[in-house]
Structure formats: C-alpha cells, structure tokens
C-alpha cells in the first residue's frame, strides 16, 4: 500500500486496516474495524463501501476479479461483486460521481492571533451561519471550538487561533502560490500520480525550510510564554475545507505539538508542518475527488495545551449509528486507557465500545466490547 498509487475508481483489498488511505471507490479489509475507526469515518464521509471480510486476501472470488472492472455492493449482512465492462463502469461513474463541495470563501482581513472565545459570536441570531463566517478566517475546527468554549459550564481548555492570514502571507512571500498555479495546469502533474506525489512532496520540503515572518514568530512566542508558561501546546489543523455540511475532511491534515522551552519540539517547525499538510498527496486526491478548488483552501491553526500523559483517549459520536430511525437516541463512545489508539489499535487490542442512553431515566450503558488493556 505504501508504494502503490490508487485511483479513486479502484476497489482495494487489504490484509490489515491502514491508518490512512487515499480516496478509493471501495475498501475490503481482512482485519475488522470499529464503526469509529479512521478508515470507516473516511468511507462514510466519501459514501463509499467499506467491508470487513475474513479471509479476504485469499478469497477466490476476489482474486479472480483482480485488475478488472466490477460492480461492488455492500449491505449490513450481505455483499455482491460481479465483473462489468469499462463502458458500464464509465457510465455508472458519470451518473454517480460525488457532488461538488463548495467551501466557504477566505477572510484574509483578520491579521492578529485571536483568543478562541473571540472567533465566534454565539449570541448571533443564526449560530450556524456565524460559524460558517468564522470558518473563512479561522477554519472549521477553530470556529466550532470557539462556539463550544463559550457554552456555560462546559469544561473546554483555553485556546487561541492563528487565522488563515498568516498561512496565505507565508505562501505568497515564498512564491509557493505561484508555484502551485503552475503545477495545477501542468498535464504531467495532473495525469501521473507518481509525478504529482513527488511534486507535492518537494513543495512540503521547501515549505519546511522557509522562514516564518519574524514579527509573527516573536508575537506567537511571547503569547505562549506569557499565557501558557512551561506548557507544551498542540497546533491543530483548521482549514476552511473541513467540518462542512456533507464533508468532514476527517484526517486529511495533521496536528503537531510544539514547545518554546524544548529545542526538540520547535514551534516554528510545528507550524510549518501543519501548514504544509494542506499539500499531502491524500488531501490533494480527496479534494480532487470532491471537485474542490485547491487554491480556495487555506490553513488556520487551533492552538491549546497538549496532553502528553493521557489517562484515556477516545472518539465519541453524539448519535446512535445502530439506530437509523432516530427512535433510540444514544451517545456512541469508543475509549481506551492511556494513549493507545482507538482509531488504529495494535493487533489483538480492543477498546471499550458502548452506547450511553442519555435520555432515559436510569441512563443505562450497553457495552459492545471491552478494553483488553484493563481489568
């Protein structure tokens, strides 16, 4: 998988569950996943089938169809796959290709590092529209966090946002925008995934080597030393092309920790790494799949303290994914002790997985699986 370029019209069969995969038309994994695994979230976001099948890698039906065009359908308890002609596949694709995602525009006018509670006015008449407006300057993650941070009684760590202005300034100052404009009209770049991957990789390397604006870096360092003294902080990706209606952008970009007091975790490197993740190969392919204009995307940052020694970590969904009717509401929670991944656990490791029926009088919890790392 690490050395194979997959197109978005491929159905891929895997022996294990990867942490990431470029956009494909279907996934079959021999190893099973939880509903909130990263690959499953991606598949739900793309509306593409994702199936666990024991013995998939040696399945005679699948092996017989290797390299051929197929029609692949997956239900909750059954699946079918059959060979079709390329013309049939082309016709289906034209009729069923994803709806174009329109991302919010960019607001480059906010030129100051902004405390999170000042990113969104939660008293606005239409909070949803207010968050969309904030997304233009602070990205989806910071805009939503800005609303959460102002809910009375909700324990949210203090945070701030670095608006898209600083990313756009960095990209313009070092000629990266002009370079991208040339790449996006180059037929070799657009037509050959290997060339595309190499060009994007070189772009990220050059971004990592380019200096930050000195005044911006000084202001940021002073804020961290004054308001987050002695703390490692997390620089989290927050683009205007994620957390949108119909497009979560789950896992497309990265988040990196930095510490002004630790030479091994330089803040400048953390910022550049998050900014450069806009141009990950898989992020580029995902945007292309959803017809998103690449140059309409910019990266803001959500910054809050890091938690390097977690008691537990997990993923929660404020919905019951096993009840499409909506008549049996529950929170669905996957949680694991320490920092062992819930999304991509080591082989043989299971997490607590449960439904919390918050609206019932006795608020019962139904466990679907238990952690293999606890008593």
C-alpha positions as CSV (number, residue, x, y, z in Angstrom):
1,X,0.0,0.0,0.0
2,X,2.9,2.4,0.8
3,X,4.2,2.1,-2.8
4,X,1.1,1.7,-4.8
5,X,-0.8,4.7,-6.3
6,X,-4.5,4.1,-6.0
7,X,-7.1,5.9,-8.2
8,X,-10.4,7.0,-6.8
9,X,-12.2,4.4,-9.0
10,X,-10.3,1.4,-7.5
11,X,-11.7,-1.1,-5.1
12,X,-8.8,-2.2,-2.8
13,X,-8.4,-5.4,-0.8
14,X,-6.2,-5.2,2.2
15,X,-5.0,-7.8,4.8
16,X,-4.8,-5.1,7.6
17,X,-6.5,-1.9,8.4
18,X,-4.3,1.1,7.4
19,X,-4.4,4.4,9.4
20,X,-4.9,6.3,6.2
21,X,-5.7,5.7,2.5
22,X,-6.2,7.9,-0.5
23,X,-9.7,8.1,-1.8
24,X,-10.9,4.9,-3.4
25,X,-14.3,3.6,-4.6
26,X,-14.4,0.7,-2.1
27,X,-12.4,-1.0,0.7
28,X,-12.3,-4.6,1.8
29,X,-10.2,-5.4,4.9
30,X,-9.4,-8.9,6.2
31,X,-9.0,-7.3,9.6
32,X,-12.2,-5.9,11.2
33,X,-12.7,-2.3,12.3
34,X,-14.8,-0.4,14.8
35,X,-17.5,1.9,13.4
36,X,-15.5,4.9,14.5
37,X,-12.2,3.7,13.0
38,X,-10.5,6.4,10.9
39,X,-10.9,4.3,7.7
40,X,-14.6,3.9,8.4
41,X,-15.1,7.6,9.1
42,X,-13.4,8.4,5.8
43,X,-15.6,5.9,4.0
44,X,-18.8,7.3,5.5
45,X,-17.6,10.8,4.5
46,X,-17.0,9.6,0.9
47,X,-20.1,7.5,0.8
48,X,-18.1,4.5,-0.4
49,X,-18.4,0.9,0.7
50,X,-16.1,-0.4,3.4
51,X,-16.3,-4.1,4.3
52,X,-14.7,-6.4,6.7
53,X,-14.3,-9.9,5.3
54,X,-12.5,-12.8,6.9
55,X,-10.0,-14.4,4.5
56,X,-10.5,-11.6,2.0
57,X,-6.9,-11.6,0.8
58,X,-7.1,-15.2,-0.4
59,X,-10.8,-15.1,-1.3
60,X,-11.1,-16.9,-4.7
61,X,-14.0,-14.7,-5.9
62,X,-12.0,-11.5,-5.2
63,X,-8.7,-12.9,-6.6
64,X,-10.5,-13.9,-9.9
65,X,-11.6,-10.2,-10.4
66,X,-8.2,-8.7,-9.7
67,X,-7.4,-5.9,-12.2
68,X,-11.0,-6.0,-13.6
69,X,-13.9,-3.6,-13.6
70,X,-16.5,-4.6,-11.1
71,X,-19.9,-3.7,-9.6
72,X,-19.5,-4.0,-5.8
73,X,-22.4,-3.6,-3.4
74,X,-22.3,-4.0,0.4
75,X,-25.2,-4.2,2.8
76,X,-25.3,-4.7,6.6
77,X,-25.2,-8.5,6.3
78,X,-24.6,-9.4,2.6
79,X,-22.4,-8.3,-0.3
80,X,-22.1,-8.9,-4.0
81,X,-19.4,-8.4,-6.6
82,X,-19.5,-9.0,-10.3
83,X,-17.5,-8.1,-13.4
84,X,-18.7,-5.4,-15.7
85,X,-17.3,-3.7,-18.9
86,X,-15.4,-0.5,-18.7
87,X,-18.1,1.3,-20.6
88,X,-20.6,0.2,-17.9
89,X,-18.3,1.4,-15.2
90,X,-17.7,4.8,-17.0
91,X,-21.5,5.3,-17.4
92,X,-22.1,4.5,-13.7
93,X,-19.3,6.9,-12.7
94,X,-20.7,9.8,-14.7
95,X,-24.1,9.3,-13.2
96,X,-22.9,8.8,-9.6
97,X,-19.7,10.9,-9.1
98,X,-19.7,12.9,-5.9
99,X,-21.4,16.3,-5.7
100,X,-19.0,19.2,-5.9
101,X,-18.2,20.5,-2.4
102,X,-18.3,24.3,-2.2
103,X,-16.0,25.6,0.5
104,X,-16.5,28.9,2.3
105,X,-14.5,31.7,0.9
106,X,-11.4,33.1,2.7
107,X,-11.3,36.1,5.0
108,X,-7.7,37.4,5.0
109,X,-8.6,40.6,6.9
110,X,-8.0,39.3,10.4
111,X,-4.3,39.8,11.0
112,X,-4.0,39.1,14.7
113,X,-3.7,35.9,16.7
114,X,-7.2,35.6,18.3
115,X,-8.3,34.1,21.6
116,X,-10.8,31.3,20.9
117,X,-13.8,33.0,22.5
118,X,-13.4,35.9,20.2
119,X,-13.6,33.9,17.0
120,X,-17.4,33.3,17.0
121,X,-20.4,35.4,18.4
122,X,-22.6,32.7,19.9
123,X,-25.3,35.3,20.6
124,X,-25.8,35.7,16.8
125,X,-29.3,35.1,15.6
126,X,-28.2,32.3,13.3
127,X,-25.2,30.5,15.1
128,X,-24.7,28.1,12.2
129,X,-24.2,30.9,9.7
130,X,-22.0,32.7,12.2
131,X,-19.7,29.6,12.4
132,X,-19.6,29.5,8.6
133,X,-18.5,33.1,8.6
134,X,-15.8,32.4,11.2
135,X,-14.6,29.4,9.2
136,X,-13.5,31.7,6.4
137,X,-10.9,33.2,8.8
138,X,-10.2,30.6,11.4
139,X,-11.1,27.3,9.7
140,X,-13.8,24.8,10.7
141,X,-12.1,23.3,13.7
142,X,-11.3,26.6,15.5
143,X,-14.7,28.1,14.6
144,X,-16.6,25.2,16.1
145,X,-14.2,25.1,19.1
146,X,-14.8,28.8,19.5
147,X,-18.6,28.2,19.9
148,X,-18.0,25.3,22.4
149,X,-15.6,27.4,24.5
150,X,-18.5,29.9,25.2
151,X,-21.0,27.4,26.5
152,X,-21.6,27.9,30.2
153,X,-20.5,25.0,32.3
154,X,-18.7,23.2,29.6
155,X,-15.0,22.4,30.6
156,X,-13.0,23.4,27.5
157,X,-9.3,24.1,27.7
158,X,-8.4,27.7,26.8
159,X,-7.1,28.1,23.3
160,X,-6.4,30.6,20.5
161,X,-6.4,30.6,16.7
162,X,-3.8,31.7,14.2
163,X,-6.0,32.9,11.3
164,X,-5.5,32.0,7.6
165,X,-3.9,35.4,7.0
166,X,-0.5,34.1,8.2
167,X,-0.6,30.9,6.1
168,X,-1.5,33.0,3.0
169,X,1.2,35.5,3.7
170,X,3.8,32.7,4.1
171,X,2.7,31.0,0.9
172,X,2.7,34.3,-1.1
173,X,6.0,35.6,0.3
174,X,8.0,32.5,-0.6
175,X,6.4,32.1,-4.1
176,X,4.5,28.9,-3.2
177,X,1.2,30.2,-4.6
178,X,2.7,31.0,-8.0
179,X,4.4,27.6,-8.0
180,X,1.1,25.8,-7.2
181,X,-0.7,27.7,-10.0
182,X,1.9,26.3,-12.5
183,X,1.6,22.8,-11.1
184,X,-2.2,22.9,-11.4
185,X,-2.1,23.5,-15.2
186,X,0.7,21.0,-15.8
187,X,-0.6,18.0,-17.7
188,X,2.1,15.7,-16.4
189,X,1.3,16.7,-12.8
190,X,-2.4,16.2,-13.3
191,X,-2.1,13.0,-15.3
192,X,0.6,11.0,-13.4
193,X,0.1,10.3,-9.7
194,X,3.8,9.5,-9.2
195,X,4.8,12.9,-10.6
196,X,2.1,14.5,-8.6
197,X,3.2,12.9,-5.4
198,X,6.9,13.8,-6.0
199,X,6.0,17.4,-6.7
200,X,3.8,17.8,-3.7
201,X,6.5,16.2,-1.5
202,X,9.1,18.6,-2.8
203,X,6.7,21.5,-2.1
204,X,6.3,20.4,1.5
205,X,10.0,20.0,1.9
206,X,10.6,23.6,0.7
207,X,7.8,24.9,3.0
208,X,9.5,23.3,6.0
209,X,12.8,25.1,5.1
210,X,11.2,28.5,4.5
211,X,11.4,31.0,7.4
212,X,8.3,32.3,9.2
213,X,7.7,36.0,9.4
214,X,9.9,37.3,12.2
215,X,7.3,39.6,13.8
216,X,4.6,36.8,13.7
217,X,7.0,34.3,15.3
218,X,8.0,36.8,18.0
219,X,4.4,37.6,18.8
220,X,3.4,34.0,19.0
221,X,6.4,33.0,21.2
222,X,5.6,35.9,23.6
223,X,1.9,34.7,23.8
224,X,2.9,31.1,24.6
225,X,5.5,32.2,27.2
226,X,3.0,34.6,28.9
227,X,-0.3,32.7,28.7
228,X,0.9,29.0,28.5
229,X,4.2,29.1,30.6
230,X,6.0,25.8,30.7
231,X,3.4,24.0,28.7
232,X,3.7,22.0,25.5
233,X,1.0,23.1,23.1
234,X,-0.8,21.4,20.2
235,X,-1.0,23.1,16.8
236,X,-4.1,21.6,15.2
237,X,-5.1,21.9,11.6
238,X,-8.1,24.1,10.9
239,X,-8.8,24.7,7.2
240,X,-11.9,26.2,5.6
241,X,-12.4,22.9,3.8
242,X,-13.3,20.6,6.7
243,X,-16.1,20.2,9.2
244,X,-18.6,21.3,6.5
245,X,-22.1,20.1,5.8
246,X,-21.6,16.9,3.8
247,X,-17.8,16.9,4.1
248,X,-15.9,16.4,7.3
249,X,-12.4,16.2,5.8
250,X,-11.6,13.7,8.6
251,X,-7.9,13.0,8.9
252,X,-6.9,14.9,5.8
253,X,-4.4,17.2,7.6
254,X,-2.2,16.9,10.6
255,X,-1.7,18.3,14.1
256,X,1.7,18.7,15.8
257,X,2.9,19.6,19.3
258,X,5.4,22.4,19.9
259,X,7.2,23.8,23.0
260,X,9.1,27.1,23.1
261,X,11.1,25.6,26.0
262,X,12.1,22.4,24.3
263,X,14.7,22.6,21.4
264,X,13.5,19.1,20.3
265,X,10.0,20.5,19.6
266,X,10.4,23.8,17.9
267,X,7.3,25.8,17.5
268,X,8.2,27.1,14.0
269,X,8.6,23.5,12.7
270,X,5.2,22.5,14.2
271,X,3.5,25.4,12.4
272,X,5.2,24.7,9.1
273,X,4.4,21.0,9.3
274,X,0.7,21.7,9.9
275,X,0.6,24.3,7.1
276,X,2.4,22.0,4.7
277,X,-0.2,19.2,5.4
278,X,-2.6,21.1,3.1
279,X,-0.5,19.6,0.3
280,X,-0.4,16.0,1.4
281,X,-0.9,13.7,-1.5
282,X,-4.0,12.1,0.0
283,X,-5.5,15.5,0.9
284,X,-5.0,16.6,-2.7
285,X,-6.6,13.5,-4.1
286,X,-9.6,13.8,-1.7
287,X,-10.2,17.4,-2.8
288,X,-9.9,16.5,-6.4
289,X,-12.4,13.7,-5.9
290,X,-14.8,16.2,-4.4
291,X,-14.1,18.8,-7.1
292,X,-12.7,21.3,-4.5
293,X,-10.7,24.2,-5.9
294,X,-7.3,23.6,-4.3
295,X,-6.3,27.3,-4.2
296,X,-9.5,28.1,-2.4
297,X,-8.2,26.2,0.7
298,X,-6.1,27.7,3.4
299,X,-4.9,26.6,6.8
300,X,-5.6,28.3,10.1
301,X,-4.5,26.9,13.4
302,X,-6.3,25.9,16.6
303,X,-3.8,26.1,19.5
304,X,-4.3,24.7,23.0
305,X,-2.2,22.9,25.6
306,X,-1.1,19.4,24.7
307,X,-1.9,16.4,26.9
308,X,1.2,14.1,26.6
309,X,0.2,11.8,29.5
310,X,-3.4,10.9,28.9
311,X,-5.4,8.8,31.4
312,X,-7.6,7.8,28.5
313,X,-8.4,8.8,24.9
314,X,-11.3,8.1,22.6
315,X,-13.8,9.0,20.0
316,X,-17.4,9.9,20.6
317,X,-20.4,10.3,18.3
318,X,-23.5,12.2,19.6
319,X,-25.7,9.8,17.7
320,X,-26.6,6.1,17.7
321,X,-25.2,4.7,14.5
322,X,-27.1,1.5,15.0
323,X,-30.4,3.2,15.0
324,X,-31.1,4.9,11.7
325,X,-34.7,5.6,12.7
326,X,-33.6,8.0,15.4
327,X,-36.1,6.5,17.9
328,X,-33.5,5.1,20.3
329,X,-31.0,8.0,20.8
330,X,-27.7,7.4,22.5
331,X,-24.1,8.6,22.5
332,X,-21.7,6.1,20.9
333,X,-18.3,6.0,22.7
334,X,-15.1,4.2,21.9
335,X,-12.5,4.7,24.7
336,X,-9.1,3.2,25.7
337,X,-6.8,3.5,28.6
338,X,-3.7,5.7,28.2
339,X,-2.7,6.9,24.8
340,X,-3.2,3.5,22.9
341,X,-5.1,4.4,19.7
342,X,-8.8,3.7,19.5
343,X,-8.8,4.5,15.8
344,X,-5.9,2.2,14.9
345,X,-5.2,-0.2,17.8
346,X,-2.3,-2.6,17.8
347,X,-3.1,-6.2,16.7
348,X,-5.3,-8.0,19.2
349,X,-6.1,-4.9,21.3
350,X,-9.7,-4.0,21.8
351,X,-11.3,-0.8,23.3
352,X,-14.3,-0.1,25.4
353,X,-17.2,0.5,23.0
354,X,-20.6,1.4,24.4
355,X,-23.9,3.1,23.9
356,X,-24.9,5.6,26.6
357,X,-28.7,6.2,26.6
358,X,-28.6,9.7,28.0
359,X,-32.3,10.5,27.6
360,X,-33.6,7.5,29.7
361,X,-34.4,7.9,33.3
362,X,-31.8,5.5,34.5
363,X,-29.3,6.4,31.7
364,X,-28.2,2.9,31.0
365,X,-24.9,1.9,29.2
366,X,-24.7,-1.0,26.9
367,X,-21.2,-2.3,26.2
368,X,-20.5,-3.7,22.7
369,X,-16.8,-4.5,23.5
370,X,-14.4,-4.1,26.4
371,X,-10.9,-2.9,26.7
372,X,-8.3,-5.7,26.6
373,X,-5.8,-3.4,28.5
374,X,-7.8,-3.1,31.7
375,X,-9.0,-5.4,34.4
